[in-house]
Amino acid sequence: MKTKTFIVQGMHCTSCAFMIESDLEDEGVKAHCNYAKQTLEVEFDEKKISEKTIREVVLQAGYQIV
């Protein structure tokens, strides 16, 4: 398992964070967003999902990820 923290721009409330967490958890990723800090911490199995896919999920949800 790998843990990585990303900066996510555009989250304005807990609903934003919840939506990102839900979308990632559907992909098998353990995710925790903090909208106040604009961070996303994920724990994932690199054999099942790539960082690129995680980034794509966040982008498809309408947020920028650094």
C-alpha positions as CSV (number, residue, x, y, z in Angstrom):
1,M,0.0,0.0,0.0
2,K,1.2,3.5,-0.8
3,T,0.1,6.7,0.9
4,K,0.3,10.1,-0.9
5,T,-0.9,13.6,-0.2
6,F,-2.1,15.9,-3.0
7,I,-3.2,19.5,-3.0
8,V,-6.7,19.9,-4.4
9,Q,-7.8,23.3,-5.5
10,G,-11.5,24.3,-5.7
11,M,-13.0,22.6,-2.7
12,H,-15.3,25.0,-0.9
13,C,-17.1,22.9,1.7
14,T,-17.4,19.4,3.3
15,S,-19.7,18.3,0.5
16,C,-16.9,18.9,-2.0
17,A,-14.5,16.8,0.1
18,F,-17.1,14.1,0.6
19,M,-17.7,13.9,-3.2
20,I,-14.0,13.4,-3.9
21,E,-13.7,10.8,-1.1
22,S,-16.8,8.9,-2.4
23,D,-15.6,8.9,-6.0
24,L,-12.2,7.5,-5.0
25,E,-13.5,5.0,-2.6
26,D,-15.6,3.6,-5.5
27,E,-12.3,2.9,-7.1
28,G,-10.9,1.0,-4.1
29,V,-8.9,3.9,-2.6
30,K,-9.0,5.0,1.0
31,A,-9.3,8.7,0.8
32,H,-9.5,11.6,3.3
33,C,-10.0,15.2,2.1
34,N,-9.6,18.3,4.2
35,Y,-11.3,21.2,2.4
36,A,-9.9,23.8,4.8
37,K,-6.4,22.7,4.0
38,Q,-7.2,21.8,0.4
39,T,-5.5,18.4,0.8
40,L,-6.3,14.9,-0.2
41,E,-4.6,12.0,1.5
42,V,-5.0,8.6,-0.3
43,E,-3.9,5.1,0.6
44,F,-3.9,2.8,-2.4
45,D,-2.6,-0.4,-3.9
46,E,-0.4,0.5,-6.9
47,K,-1.1,-2.9,-8.4
48,K,-4.8,-2.0,-8.6
49,I,-4.8,1.7,-9.3
50,S,-2.3,4.3,-10.5
51,E,-1.6,7.9,-9.3
52,K,-2.7,8.9,-12.8
53,T,-6.1,7.3,-12.4
54,I,-6.5,9.0,-9.0
55,R,-5.7,12.3,-10.6
56,E,-8.2,11.7,-13.4
57,V,-11.0,10.8,-10.9
58,V,-10.4,14.2,-9.1
59,L,-10.3,16.1,-12.3
60,Q,-13.5,14.4,-13.5
61,A,-15.2,15.6,-10.3
62,G,-14.3,19.1,-11.3
63,Y,-11.3,19.9,-9.1
64,Q,-7.7,20.7,-9.8
65,I,-5.1,18.5,-8.3
66,V,-1.4,19.3,-7.8
